[in-house]
Amino acid sequence: MAMAVGVSAGYAFPGISSALNSLSVGTTSIPIAIGLIWMMYPPLARVRYEDLRKIVRESGSKTMLSTSLVLNWLVGPLLMFLLAWAFLGSYPGLRNGLIVVGLARCIAMVIVWNNLANGDSEWAAILVALNSIFQIVLYSILAYFYITLASSWIGGQGTVVNISLLAVAESVIVYLGIPFFGGVATRFYFLKRKGQEWYEKTLIPKLAPTSLIALLFTIVVMFSLKGAVIVSLPYDVLLVAVPLLIYFVIMFFSSFALGMYSRMDYQKTTTLAFTAASNNFELAIAVGVSVFGLASQEAFATVIGPLIEVPVMISLVNVAYWLQKRYFVHVAVPPNKVAPFVTGRPVGGEPGLEVT
């Protein structure tokens, strides 16, 4: 409904787009930034930061970290590059824009998808923080490799890109740093002043629903910005949407399967899948606009990215719950005991139960 409202408003009232664009600092849209920051703040306030060191040292943590890094920085960018050339080989602008999206690993909205799907909040925070560091270091290097070098090997001509580390760092600070430090400060302040029981049972239940309100607000703003474009250029939108849809589906299901194969529980498996499948569209849009120009096809492709990602990820949240019912089940245990997590694994065509 929020998507429909945004598109309708943007198409019926073109002035809305101009008004929203005027509320920008550089390539950062203030309304979208506010929506994203508040959307991430409640889930990050739920993270048990005091337990992160213990969580990282737990059995299986090395598998989680290494698998996530491989999926995010080797598999994801390469898959998007191949899909961009397969579907948009004759459209260099759209192709480069899609590659830019694939290189921007998610550090923002994945927190919300993970929260909606009941993933592991602590591991989501760890992986997002890790991706933000790798993003600052590797984004410019990978952009040069895929857009300039690899594209010239395939098509005979690459596009020279110049992406500053400062621009990448700015995106990380705005969209991750602000809500992250806000969540940390909120948690430790109120835990000290009010105690854990009040924090978990009083504050968080009131704070959590505001994340969904911020998500809906952000969706309306994003879609209203490009409502006229979506309606007037449906073919171009479709050109970009098809490889993006394939990308999200492949990354999610392959990551989920890897999590199950590695005998992770549902929460960790879900977190692994969403952190691998999502993309940092804020950074991609900033790069597309600043490097290639606001009116470029590259910028257009990066803008279409979140318009496809949002409905697909919300759908995959429901898929995750279906997979949980099909392959995972909690075993009831007496109070004050830790519930073992049972993983349903297909054996001989029938789901077998194996306590992990």
Protein Blocks (a to p, Z undefined) as FASTA:
>chain_A
ZZmmmmmmmmmmmmlmmmmmmmcghjacfklmmmmmmmmmmmmmmpcfklmmmmmmpghk
lmmmmmmmmmmmmmmmmmmmmmmmmmmmmmmklmmmmmmmmmmccfklmmmmmmmnopaf
klmmmmmmmmmmmmmmmmmmmmmmmmmmmmmmmnopacdddddfklmmmmmmmmmmmmmm
mmmmmmmmmmmmnojklmmmmmmmmmmmmmmmmmmmmmmmmmmmmmmmmmmmmmlmmmmm
mmmmmmmmmmmmmmmmmmmmnopafklmmmmmmmmmpccfklmmmmmmmmnopkbmklmm
mmmmmmmmmmmmmmmmmmmmmmmmmmgccddddehiacdddddddeehiacdddZZ
